[in-house]
Amino acid sequence: MYSDTIKHLEFIQANIARMGQNSFQMKGWAMTVVTALIALYVASISGESGGNSWFLFVGAFPTLIFWFLDSYYLQQERKFRGVYKDVALLSQENEKVEVRLFEMPLHKYKKGQYCLFRVGFSRTIWPLYLPIAVILIVTGLVMQCS
C-alpha cells in the first residue's frame, strides 16, 4: 500500500513538472512572437513614412492567447498540487480524503486558487502579459495617429 501511494505521488509530480514546463514555454513563445512582430514593424519603417502599425496591433492578439494558455497550464498545475496534497494526507491516514489510489480527480478543484480568472491575474502571470499587450496597443495607436 505504501509503495503504491509513493508511485501515485510520483505520477502526480510528473504532471506538475510537465504543467510547469508548459507554462514556461508559453512565456518563451510569447516573447518570441511579440519580438518577431516588433521586428517586422521596425523593418517596415521607411524614410518617408512610419512603419506599418498593424504589426503592433497583431502582436497584442497572440499575447492574449499566450496569457490564456499560460494561465490554463498554471491552473492545471495548481489542481495537480491539490491532488498531491490530498494524496499525501491520505498516506498519513490521519484524515479521510476523497482521493482513491491512482485517481487524479481534477474536477474536484474548481474554486479559489484553482479558478482560471484568479490564476490569470496572479502575480506570476499578469505582470508579464498585461504590460506587453497595453504597450503594443498604445504604441500602435500612437503610431497610427501620427
Beta strands, then each sheet from edge to edge (+ up, - down):
end
